């Protein structure tokens, strides 16, 4: 199994921050738990990225445990590129269009 470097797009960092803020508004500390879970799972991707199947346009998705969010990422050579983290109810075609523009 390969070991990958991790690259996180600024848009994905914004997604994390928005969700963290929202969860903290719902319940004190919940946003912090969300953020810790996301970071923990991102850190695992450097060894497990290939385990996740391609969902659309070469994009793989990892469900965030205990939260209804998914990490959307690509594998490019030896780099895992995380470009979005959003709620499972959102349409991934939004990001599909943006990826094609980059």
C-alpha positions as CSV (number, residue, x, y, z in Angstrom):
1,X,0.0,0.0,0.0
2,X,1.4,3.4,-0.9
3,X,1.9,6.4,1.4
4,X,0.5,9.6,0.1
5,X,1.1,13.3,0.9
6,X,-2.1,15.2,1.7
7,X,-3.1,18.5,0.1
8,X,-6.2,20.3,1.3
9,X,-7.8,23.0,-0.9
10,X,-8.7,26.2,0.8
11,X,-12.4,25.5,-0.1
12,X,-12.3,22.3,1.9
13,X,-10.9,24.2,4.9
14,X,-13.7,26.7,4.5
15,X,-16.2,23.8,4.5
16,X,-14.7,22.5,7.7
17,X,-14.9,25.9,9.4
18,X,-18.5,26.5,8.3
19,X,-19.6,23.1,9.6
20,X,-17.6,23.6,12.8
21,X,-19.3,26.9,13.4
22,X,-22.7,25.5,12.7
23,X,-22.2,22.6,15.1
24,X,-20.9,24.9,17.8
25,X,-24.0,27.0,17.5
26,X,-26.1,23.8,18.0
27,X,-24.2,22.5,21.1
28,X,-21.1,23.7,22.9
29,X,-18.1,21.6,21.9
30,X,-19.9,19.7,19.1
31,X,-18.0,21.7,16.5
32,X,-14.7,20.8,18.1
33,X,-15.6,17.1,18.1
34,X,-16.5,17.4,14.4
35,X,-13.2,19.1,13.6
36,X,-11.2,16.5,15.5
37,X,-13.0,13.7,13.7
38,X,-12.3,15.3,10.3
39,X,-8.6,15.8,11.0
40,X,-8.3,12.2,12.4
41,X,-9.8,10.8,9.2
42,X,-7.8,13.0,6.9
43,X,-4.7,11.8,8.6
44,X,-5.7,8.2,7.8
45,X,-6.0,8.9,4.1
46,X,-2.3,8.9,3.6
47,X,-2.3,5.1,4.0
48,X,-5.9,4.2,3.0
49,X,-6.9,6.5,0.1
50,X,-7.0,3.6,-2.4
51,X,-9.6,1.7,-0.3
52,X,-12.3,4.2,-1.2
53,X,-14.1,3.6,-4.6
54,X,-14.5,6.2,-7.2
55,X,-17.9,7.9,-7.0
56,X,-17.8,10.4,-9.8
57,X,-15.1,12.0,-12.1
58,X,-12.3,10.1,-10.4
59,X,-13.4,11.5,-7.1
60,X,-13.4,9.2,-4.0
61,X,-15.5,9.9,-0.9
62,X,-14.9,9.1,2.7
63,X,-17.8,9.3,5.2
64,X,-17.0,11.2,8.4
65,X,-17.8,9.0,11.3
66,X,-20.6,10.2,13.6
67,X,-21.4,13.1,11.3
68,X,-23.4,13.3,8.0
69,X,-20.5,14.7,6.0
70,X,-18.1,13.2,3.4
71,X,-14.5,14.1,2.4
72,X,-14.3,14.3,-1.4
73,X,-10.8,13.7,-2.7
74,X,-8.7,12.7,-5.8
75,X,-5.5,10.7,-5.9
76,X,-3.0,12.5,-8.2
77,X,0.3,10.6,-8.4
78,X,1.4,10.4,-4.8
79,X,-0.8,13.1,-3.5
80,X,-4.3,12.9,-2.0
81,X,-6.1,16.1,-3.0
82,X,-9.0,17.0,-0.7
83,X,-11.2,19.6,-2.4
84,X,-14.5,19.4,-0.5
85,X,-16.0,18.3,2.7
86,X,-19.8,18.7,2.7
87,X,-23.1,17.4,4.0
88,X,-24.3,14.1,2.5
89,X,-27.5,15.8,1.4
90,X,-25.7,18.1,-1.0
91,X,-25.3,17.3,-4.7
92,X,-21.7,16.3,-5.6
93,X,-22.3,17.5,-9.1
94,X,-21.7,21.0,-7.8
95,X,-18.1,20.1,-7.2
96,X,-17.9,18.0,-10.3
97,X,-18.5,21.2,-12.4
98,X,-15.9,23.2,-10.4
99,X,-13.3,20.5,-10.8
100,X,-13.7,20.5,-14.5
101,X,-12.9,24.3,-14.5
102,X,-9.7,23.9,-12.5
